[in-house]
Amino acid sequence: MIYREYGQTGKKVSLLGFGGMRFKNIDDHDECVRLMIRAAEGGINYFDTAPGYFETKSETVFGKGFTEMRKRGLPYFSATKTTESTESGIRKEIEAQLKRLNIPAIDFYHIWCITSLNNWETRKKNGVVKTFIKLKEEGLIRHICISSHLIKNEIKELLLEGIFEGVLFGYSAYNFNTRQEAFDAIREKKLGAVVMNPLGGGLIPEHPELFKFIRREGESVVAAALRILWDHPEITNTLVGIDTIEHLNEALQAMEDYKPRTPAELEEVKSRTSASFEGLCTGCAYCDNCPEGIPIPKYMDTYNQKILNKTDKDPIGDRLKWHWSLERNGAGKCTACGRCEDACTQHINIIERLKEIAQ
């Protein structure tokens, strides 16, 4: 396992991290804990979860996993998040989180899901920064972090405020171009940088031929997708959502056989990234809030097929019929209220895509 310094915190975290949002059977706590222990035995020491993963069940599982790690003397760092912004809301949440996680303090605590700079300004006015500073002074959290889906100059502006010790953001082989400004700020502020969705929410392994440009001879597309991120010296950790022991072992093997590219080789691969990959939906489902009951994440998944599938005559129709059992006209219920676009972490023009699907 490779370990890198997390910004200026003095902590060394594993380059491969364990994401707690994709357990195959969250109600089988023993199975989930076994996955965590296997990961820790493989050298992973960064474990990330959130109260919204499986309706707090992921944090509960993590608590049992951390307890078992302590018994076995396996080192770990805890990372979780909050969308609360008032002091009373944050304190109520973190009190429950510490109990579920069965730890005295959270190592990396994230202000969660900043989707716009206006959203960030509102949360600051509500007191989120002051509260996080208090929590750190009280020893309830060790490092103040941010989880953001902003892109380009917006994320750079956020990170340059000088408040944070680390950042969590989405980055993978299909959206290289949207995060370069983030790396500028990470270098300038010497931040820890954790990447989520390194496999594009499953899109990359589902389309190995489309992403073969990132592969070296003998590599699987999963290994290539992880390694090309490890080639970035600014990245401290890449979170993989682990659901089965097979997927965990595949990720650990990718690390075992990892041979870094040179900076020139990395730039050459990035230069081959198609601009058409930008704007893909990664399936986070934050847009699943439609007052008309439209299953927007499913419709956005079908639109991905138009972007990714250049051979089928009707990739959207086929996906709707055979994968989701949906009709095109269901997308036509959209009233353009904009709630989905406000929540979208990829800043996708959802309303226009729904219109196109319906037509």
Contacts in CASP RR format, 6 or more apart in sequence:
PFRMAT RR
TARGET T0000
AUTHOR 0000-0000-0000
METHOD contacts of the structure
MODEL  1
MIYREYGQTGKKVSLLGFGGMRFKNIDDHDECVRLMIRAAEGGINYFDTA
PGYFETKSETVFGKGFTEMRKRGLPYFSATKTTESTESGIRKEIEAQLKR
LNIPAIDFYHIWCITSLNNWETRKKNGVVKTFIKLKEEGLIRHICISSHL
IKNEIKELLLEGIFEGVLFGYSAYNFNTRQEAFDAIREKKLGAVVMNPLG
GGLIPEHPELFKFIRREGESVVAAALRILWDHPEITNTLVGIDTIEHLNE
ALQAMEDYKPRTPAELEEVKSRTSASFEGLCTGCAYCDNCPEGIPIPKYM
DTYNQKILNKTDKDPIGDRLKWHWSLERNGAGKCTACGRCEDACTQHINI
IERLKEIAQ
1 14 0 8 1.000
1 15 0 8 1.000
1 16 0 8 1.000
1 42 0 8 1.000
1 43 0 8 1.000
1 44 0 8 1.000
1 255 0 8 1.000
2 14 0 8 1.000
2 15 0 8 1.000
2 16 0 8 1.000
2 230 0 8 1.000
2 255 0 8 1.000
2 258 0 8 1.000
3 12 0 8 1.000
3 13 0 8 1.000
3 14 0 8 1.000
3 15 0 8 1.000
3 45 0 8 1.000
4 12 0 8 1.000
4 13 0 8 1.000
4 15 0 8 1.000
4 235 0 8 1.000
4 236 0 8 1.000
4 237 0 8 1.000
5 11 0 8 1.000
5 12 0 8 1.000
5 192 0 8 1.000
5 236 0 8 1.000
6 12 0 8 1.000
6 13 0 8 1.000
6 108 0 8 1.000
6 143 0 8 1.000
6 165 0 8 1.000
6 166 0 8 1.000
6 192 0 8 1.000
6 236 0 8 1.000
6 237 0 8 1.000
7 165 0 8 1.000
7 166 0 8 1.000
7 190 0 8 1.000
7 191 0 8 1.000
7 192 0 8 1.000
7 236 0 8 1.000
8 165 0 8 1.000
8 190 0 8 1.000
9 142 0 8 1.000
9 143 0 8 1.000
9 165 0 8 1.000
9 192 0 8 1.000
11 77 0 8 1.000
11 107 0 8 1.000
11 143 0 8 1.000
13 45 0 8 1.000
13 46 0 8 1.000
13 77 0 8 1.000
13 236 0 8 1.000
13 237 0 8 1.000
14 43 0 8 1.000
14 44 0 8 1.000
14 45 0 8 1.000
14 46 0 8 1.000
14 237 0 8 1.000
15 230 0 8 1.000
15 235 0 8 1.000
15 236 0 8 1.000
15 237 0 8 1.000
15 238 0 8 1.000
15 255 0 8 1.000
16 43 0 8 1.000
16 44 0 8 1.000
16 226 0 8 1.000
16 237 0 8 1.000
16 238 0 8 1.000
16 240 0 8 1.000
16 251 0 8 1.000
16 252 0 8 1.000
16 255 0 8 1.000
17 39 0 8 1.000
17 44 0 8 1.000
17 46 0 8 1.000
17 47 0 8 1.000
17 48 0 8 1.000
17 237 0 8 1.000
17 238 0 8 1.000
17 239 0 8 1.000
17 240 0 8 1.000
18 36 0 8 1.000
18 39 0 8 1.000
18 44 0 8 1.000
18 46 0 8 1.000
18 47 0 8 1.000
18 48 0 8 1.000
18 239 0 8 1.000
18 240 0 8 1.000
18 241 0 8 1.000
18 242 0 8 1.000
19 47 0 8 1.000
19 48 0 8 1.000
19 49 0 8 1.000
19 239 0 8 1.000
19 240 0 8 1.000
19 241 0 8 1.000
19 242 0 8 1.000
20 47 0 8 1.000
20 48 0 8 1.000
20 49 0 8 1.000
20 53 0 8 1.000
20 58 0 8 1.000
20 61 0 8 1.000
20 62 0 8 1.000
20 241 0 8 1.000
20 242 0 8 1.000
21 49 0 8 1.000
21 50 0 8 1.000
21 53 0 8 1.000
21 54 0 8 1.000
21 58 0 8 1.000
21 241 0 8 1.000
22 241 0 8 1.000
22 242 0 8 1.000
22 243 0 8 1.000
23 32 0 8 1.000
23 35 0 8 1.000
23 54 0 8 1.000
23 58 0 8 1.000
23 61 0 8 1.000
23 242 0 8 1.000
23 243 0 8 1.000
24 31 0 8 1.000
24 243 0 8 1.000
24 244 0 8 1.000
25 31 0 8 1.000
25 32 0 8 1.000
26 32 0 8 1.000
26 54 0 8 1.000
26 57 0 8 1.000
26 58 0 8 1.000
26 61 0 8 1.000
27 57 0 8 1.000
29 60 0 8 1.000
29 61 0 8 1.000
29 64 0 8 1.000
32 61 0 8 1.000
32 64 0 8 1.000
32 65 0 8 1.000
33 61 0 8 1.000
33 64 0 8 1.000
33 65 0 8 1.000
33 68 0 8 1.000
34 245 0 8 1.000
35 242 0 8 1.000
35 244 0 8 1.000
35 245 0 8 1.000
35 248 0 8 1.000
36 47 0 8 1.000
36 61 0 8 1.000
36 62 0 8 1.000
36 65 0 8 1.000
36 68 0 8 1.000
36 69 0 8 1.000
37 65 0 8 1.000
37 68 0 8 1.000
37 69 0 8 1.000
37 72 0 8 1.000
37 74 0 8 1.000
38 245 0 8 1.000
38 248 0 8 1.000
39 47 0 8 1.000
39 242 0 8 1.000
39 248 0 8 1.000
39 252 0 8 1.000
40 69 0 8 1.000
40 72 0 8 1.000
40 74 0 8 1.000
40 75 0 8 1.000
40 76 0 8 1.000
41 74 0 8 1.000
42 252 0 8 1.000
44 252 0 8 1.000
45 75 0 8 1.000
45 76 0 8 1.000
45 77 0 8 1.000
46 76 0 8 1.000
46 77 0 8 1.000
46 79 0 8 1.000
46 194 0 8 1.000
46 237 0 8 1.000
46 239 0 8 1.000
47 62 0 8 1.000
47 66 0 8 1.000
47 76 0 8 1.000
47 77 0 8 1.000
47 78 0 8 1.000
47 79 0 8 1.000
48 79 0 8 1.000
48 80 0 8 1.000
48 108 0 8 1.000
48 168 0 8 1.000
48 194 0 8 1.000
48 196 0 8 1.000
48 239 0 8 1.000
49 58 0 8 1.000
49 59 0 8 1.000
49 62 0 8 1.000
49 79 0 8 1.000
49 80 0 8 1.000
50 58 0 8 1.000
50 59 0 8 1.000
50 80 0 8 1.000
50 81 0 8 1.000
50 112 0 8 1.000
51 59 0 8 1.000
51 80 0 8 1.000
51 81 0 8 1.000
51 82 0 8 1.000
51 93 0 8 1.000
51 96 0 8 1.000
51 97 0 8 1.000
52 58 0 8 1.000
53 59 0 8 1.000
56 96 0 8 1.000
56 100 0 8 1.000
59 80 0 8 1.000
59 97 0 8 1.000
59 100 0 8 1.000
59 101 0 8 1.000
60 100 0 8 1.000
62 78 0 8 1.000
62 80 0 8 1.000
62 100 0 8 1.000
62 101 0 8 1.000
63 100 0 8 1.000
63 101 0 8 1.000
63 102 0 8 1.000
63 103 0 8 1.000
64 102 0 8 1.000
66 76 0 8 1.000
66 78 0 8 1.000
66 101 0 8 1.000
66 102 0 8 1.000
66 103 0 8 1.000
67 102 0 8 1.000
69 75 0 8 1.000
69 76 0 8 1.000
77 107 0 8 1.000
77 108 0 8 1.000
78 101 0 8 1.000
78 103 0 8 1.000
78 106 0 8 1.000
78 107 0 8 1.000
78 108 0 8 1.000
79 106 0 8 1.000
79 107 0 8 1.000
79 108 0 8 1.000
79 109 0 8 1.000
79 110 0 8 1.000
79 145 0 8 1.000
79 168 0 8 1.000
79 194 0 8 1.000
80 97 0 8 1.000
80 101 0 8 1.000
80 106 0 8 1.000
80 108 0 8 1.000
80 109 0 8 1.000
80 110 0 8 1.000
81 109 0 8 1.000
81 110 0 8 1.000
81 111 0 8 1.000
81 112 0 8 1.000
81 113 0 8 1.000
81 147 0 8 1.000
82 90 0 8 1.000
82 93 0 8 1.000
82 94 0 8 1.000
82 97 0 8 1.000
82 109 0 8 1.000
82 110 0 8 1.000
82 111 0 8 1.000
82 112 0 8 1.000
83 112 0 8 1.000
83 113 0 8 1.000
84 90 0 8 1.000
84 92 0 8 1.000
84 93 0 8 1.000
84 128 0 8 1.000
85 111 0 8 1.000
85 122 0 8 1.000
85 123 0 8 1.000
85 126 0 8 1.000
85 127 0 8 1.000
85 128 0 8 1.000
86 126 0 8 1.000
86 127 0 8 1.000
86 128 0 8 1.000
86 131 0 8 1.000
87 127 0 8 1.000
87 130 0 8 1.000
87 131 0 8 1.000
87 134 0 8 1.000
90 128 0 8 1.000
90 131 0 8 1.000
90 132 0 8 1.000
90 135 0 8 1.000
91 131 0 8 1.000
91 135 0 8 1.000
94 106 0 8 1.000
94 109 0 8 1.000
94 135 0 8 1.000
94 140 0 8 1.000
94 141 0 8 1.000
97 106 0 8 1.000
98 104 0 8 1.000
98 105 0 8 1.000
98 106 0 8 1.000
98 140 0 8 1.000
105 139 0 8 1.000
105 140 0 8 1.000
105 141 0 8 1.000
105 142 0 8 1.000
106 140 0 8 1.000
106 141 0 8 1.000
106 142 0 8 1.000
107 141 0 8 1.000
107 142 0 8 1.000
107 143 0 8 1.000
108 142 0 8 1.000
108 143 0 8 1.000
108 145 0 8 1.000
108 166 0 8 1.000
108 194 0 8 1.000
109 132 0 8 1.000
109 135 0 8 1.000
109 141 0 8 1.000
109 142 0 8 1.000
109 143 0 8 1.000
109 144 0 8 1.000
109 145 0 8 1.000
110 145 0 8 1.000
110 146 0 8 1.000
110 147 0 8 1.000
110 168 0 8 1.000
111 123 0 8 1.000
111 128 0 8 1.000
111 132 0 8 1.000
111 144 0 8 1.000
111 145 0 8 1.000
111 146 0 8 1.000
111 147 0 8 1.000
112 147 0 8 1.000
113 147 0 8 1.000
113 148 0 8 1.000
113 149 0 8 1.000
113 286 0 8 1.000
113 345 0 8 1.000
114 120 0 8 1.000
114 123 0 8 1.000
114 146 0 8 1.000
114 147 0 8 1.000
114 148 0 8 1.000
114 149 0 8 1.000
114 150 0 8 1.000
114 158 0 8 1.000
115 149 0 8 1.000
115 150 0 8 1.000
115 286 0 8 1.000
115 342 0 8 1.000
115 343 0 8 1.000
115 344 0 8 1.000
115 345 0 8 1.000
116 150 0 8 1.000
116 154 0 8 1.000
116 342 0 8 1.000
117 150 0 8 1.000
117 154 0 8 1.000
117 157 0 8 1.000
117 158 0 8 1.000
120 158 0 8 1.000
129 163 0 8 1.000
132 141 0 8 1.000
132 144 0 8 1.000
133 144 0 8 1.000
135 141 0 8 1.000
136 142 0 8 1.000
136 143 0 8 1.000
136 144 0 8 1.000
143 165 0 8 1.000
143 166 0 8 1.000
144 163 0 8 1.000
144 164 0 8 1.000
144 165 0 8 1.000
144 166 0 8 1.000
145 164 0 8 1.000
145 165 0 8 1.000
145 166 0 8 1.000
145 167 0 8 1.000
145 168 0 8 1.000
146 158 0 8 1.000
146 159 0 8 1.000
146 163 0 8 1.000
146 164 0 8 1.000
146 166 0 8 1.000
146 167 0 8 1.000
146 168 0 8 1.000
147 167 0 8 1.000
147 168 0 8 1.000
147 169 0 8 1.000
148 155 0 8 1.000
148 158 0 8 1.000
148 167 0 8 1.000
148 168 0 8 1.000
148 169 0 8 1.000
149 169 0 8 1.000
149 170 0 8 1.000
149 345 0 8 1.000
149 346 0 8 1.000
149 347 0 8 1.000
150 158 0 8 1.000
150 169 0 8 1.000
151 178 0 8 1.000
151 179 0 8 1.000
151 347 0 8 1.000
152 178 0 8 1.000
152 181 0 8 1.000
153 181 0 8 1.000
155 169 0 8 1.000
155 179 0 8 1.000
155 181 0 8 1.000
155 182 0 8 1.000
155 185 0 8 1.000
156 181 0 8 1.000
156 182 0 8 1.000
156 184 0 8 1.000
156 185 0 8 1.000
159 167 0 8 1.000
159 182 0 8 1.000
159 185 0 8 1.000
159 186 0 8 1.000
159 189 0 8 1.000
159 191 0 8 1.000
160 185 0 8 1.000
160 188 0 8 1.000
160 189 0 8 1.000
162 189 0 8 1.000
164 189 0 8 1.000
164 191 0 8 1.000
165 191 0 8 1.000
165 192 0 8 1.000
166 191 0 8 1.000
166 192 0 8 1.000
166 193 0 8 1.000
166 194 0 8 1.000
167 182 0 8 1.000
167 186 0 8 1.000
167 191 0 8 1.000
167 192 0 8 1.000
167 193 0 8 1.000
167 194 0 8 1.000
168 194 0 8 1.000
168 195 0 8 1.000
168 196 0 8 1.000
168 239 0 8 1.000
169 179 0 8 1.000
169 182 0 8 1.000
169 193 0 8 1.000
169 194 0 8 1.000
169 195 0 8 1.000
169 196 0 8 1.000
170 179 0 8 1.000
170 195 0 8 1.000
170 196 0 8 1.000
170 197 0 8 1.000
170 282 0 8 1.000
171 179 0 8 1.000
171 182 0 8 1.000
171 195 0 8 1.000
171 196 0 8 1.000
171 197 0 8 1.000
171 198 0 8 1.000
171 229 0 8 1.000
171 235 0 8 1.000
172 195 0 8 1.000
172 197 0 8 1.000
172 198 0 8 1.000
172 199 0 8 1.000
172 200 0 8 1.000
172 201 0 8 1.000
172 204 0 8 1.000
172 225 0 8 1.000
172 229 0 8 1.000
173 200 0 8 1.000
173 204 0 8 1.000
173 211 0 8 1.000
173 214 0 8 1.000
173 224 0 8 1.000
173 225 0 8 1.000
173 228 0 8 1.000
173 273 0 8 1.000
173 277 0 8 1.000
174 200 0 8 1.000
174 203 0 8 1.000
174 204 0 8 1.000
174 211 0 8 1.000
174 273 0 8 1.000
174 277 0 8 1.000
174 278 0 8 1.000
174 280 0 8 1.000
175 277 0 8 1.000
175 278 0 8 1.000
175 279 0 8 1.000
175 280 0 8 1.000
176 270 0 8 1.000
176 273 0 8 1.000
177 273 0 8 1.000
177 275 0 8 1.000
177 278 0 8 1.000
178 278 0 8 1.000
182 193 0 8 1.000
183 193 0 8 1.000
183 232 0 8 1.000
183 234 0 8 1.000
185 191 0 8 1.000
186 192 0 8 1.000
186 193 0 8 1.000
186 234 0 8 1.000
187 234 0 8 1.000
192 236 0 8 1.000
193 234 0 8 1.000
193 235 0 8 1.000
193 236 0 8 1.000
193 237 0 8 1.000
194 235 0 8 1.000
194 236 0 8 1.000
194 237 0 8 1.000
194 238 0 8 1.000
194 239 0 8 1.000
195 229 0 8 1.000
195 235 0 8 1.000
195 237 0 8 1.000
195 238 0 8 1.000
195 239 0 8 1.000
196 239 0 8 1.000
197 282 0 8 1.000
198 225 0 8 1.000
198 226 0 8 1.000
198 229 0 8 1.000
198 238 0 8 1.000
198 239 0 8 1.000
198 240 0 8 1.000
199 205 0 8 1.000
199 222 0 8 1.000
199 225 0 8 1.000
199 226 0 8 1.000
199 240 0 8 1.000
200 225 0 8 1.000
200 280 0 8 1.000
200 282 0 8 1.000
201 282 0 8 1.000
201 283 0 8 1.000
203 280 0 8 1.000
203 282 0 8 1.000
203 304 0 8 1.000
203 308 0 8 1.000
204 211 0 8 1.000
204 221 0 8 1.000
204 222 0 8 1.000
204 225 0 8 1.000
205 221 0 8 1.000
205 222 0 8 1.000
205 225 0 8 1.000
207 308 0 8 1.000
208 220 0 8 1.000
208 221 0 8 1.000
210 308 0 8 1.000
211 221 0 8 1.000
211 224 0 8 1.000
211 225 0 8 1.000
212 221 0 8 1.000
213 269 0 8 1.000
213 272 0 8 1.000
213 273 0 8 1.000
214 221 0 8 1.000
214 224 0 8 1.000
214 225 0 8 1.000
214 228 0 8 1.000
214 269 0 8 1.000
215 221 0 8 1.000
215 224 0 8 1.000
216 224 0 8 1.000
219 227 0 8 1.000
220 250 0 8 1.000
220 254 0 8 1.000
222 250 0 8 1.000
222 251 0 8 1.000
222 254 0 8 1.000
223 250 0 8 1.000
223 253 0 8 1.000
223 254 0 8 1.000
223 257 0 8 1.000
226 238 0 8 1.000
226 240 0 8 1.000
226 251 0 8 1.000
226 254 0 8 1.000
226 255 0 8 1.000
227 254 0 8 1.000
227 258 0 8 1.000
227 260 0 8 1.000
227 261 0 8 1.000
228 261 0 8 1.000
228 266 0 8 1.000
228 269 0 8 1.000
229 235 0 8 1.000
229 238 0 8 1.000
230 238 0 8 1.000
230 255 0 8 1.000
230 258 0 8 1.000
230 260 0 8 1.000
231 260 0 8 1.000
231 261 0 8 1.000
231 265 0 8 1.000
231 266 0 8 1.000
232 266 0 8 1.000
240 247 0 8 1.000
240 251 0 8 1.000
241 247 0 8 1.000
242 248 0 8 1.000
242 251 0 8 1.000
261 269 0 8 1.000
276 307 0 8 1.000
277 307 0 8 1.000
279 307 0 8 1.000
279 346 0 8 1.000
279 348 0 8 1.000
280 304 0 8 1.000
280 307 0 8 1.000
280 308 0 8 1.000
280 346 0 8 1.000
281 297 0 8 1.000
281 300 0 8 1.000
281 301 0 8 1.000
281 303 0 8 1.000
281 304 0 8 1.000
281 346 0 8 1.000
281 348 0 8 1.000
282 345 0 8 1.000
282 346 0 8 1.000
283 297 0 8 1.000
283 300 0 8 1.000
283 301 0 8 1.000
284 297 0 8 1.000
284 345 0 8 1.000
284 346 0 8 1.000
285 297 0 8 1.000
286 343 0 8 1.000
286 344 0 8 1.000
286 345 0 8 1.000
287 296 0 8 1.000
287 297 0 8 1.000
287 300 0 8 1.000
287 340 0 8 1.000
287 341 0 8 1.000
287 343 0 8 1.000
287 344 0 8 1.000
287 350 0 8 1.000
288 295 0 8 1.000
288 296 0 8 1.000
288 297 0 8 1.000
289 339 0 8 1.000
289 340 0 8 1.000
289 343 0 8 1.000
290 296 0 8 1.000
290 334 0 8 1.000
290 339 0 8 1.000
290 340 0 8 1.000
291 335 0 8 1.000
291 337 0 8 1.000
291 339 0 8 1.000
292 333 0 8 1.000
292 334 0 8 1.000
292 335 0 8 1.000
293 333 0 8 1.000
294 330 0 8 1.000
294 331 0 8 1.000
294 332 0 8 1.000
294 333 0 8 1.000
294 334 0 8 1.000
294 354 0 8 1.000
295 324 0 8 1.000
295 326 0 8 1.000
296 340 0 8 1.000
296 350 0 8 1.000
296 354 0 8 1.000
298 324 0 8 1.000
298 326 0 8 1.000
299 320 0 8 1.000
299 326 0 8 1.000
299 331 0 8 1.000
299 353 0 8 1.000
299 354 0 8 1.000
299 357 0 8 1.000
300 348 0 8 1.000
300 350 0 8 1.000
300 353 0 8 1.000
301 319 0 8 1.000
301 323 0 8 1.000
301 324 0 8 1.000
302 315 0 8 1.000
302 316 0 8 1.000
302 317 0 8 1.000
302 319 0 8 1.000
302 320 0 8 1.000
302 323 0 8 1.000
302 324 0 8 1.000
302 326 0 8 1.000
302 357 0 8 1.000
303 316 0 8 1.000
303 353 0 8 1.000
303 356 0 8 1.000
303 357 0 8 1.000
305 312 0 8 1.000
305 315 0 8 1.000
305 316 0 8 1.000
305 318 0 8 1.000
305 319 0 8 1.000
306 315 0 8 1.000
306 316 0 8 1.000
308 315 0 8 1.000
309 315 0 8 1.000
312 318 0 8 1.000
316 328 0 8 1.000
316 357 0 8 1.000
317 328 0 8 1.000
320 326 0 8 1.000
320 327 0 8 1.000
320 328 0 8 1.000
320 357 0 8 1.000
328 357 0 8 1.000
328 358 0 8 1.000
328 359 0 8 1.000
329 358 0 8 1.000
330 358 0 8 1.000
331 354 0 8 1.000
331 355 0 8 1.000
331 357 0 8 1.000
331 358 0 8 1.000
332 354 0 8 1.000
332 355 0 8 1.000
332 357 0 8 1.000
332 358 0 8 1.000
334 351 0 8 1.000
334 354 0 8 1.000
334 355 0 8 1.000
334 358 0 8 1.000
336 351 0 8 1.000
338 350 0 8 1.000
338 351 0 8 1.000
340 350 0 8 1.000
340 351 0 8 1.000
341 347 0 8 1.000
341 348 0 8 1.000
341 349 0 8 1.000
341 350 0 8 1.000
341 351 0 8 1.000
344 350 0 8 1.000
END
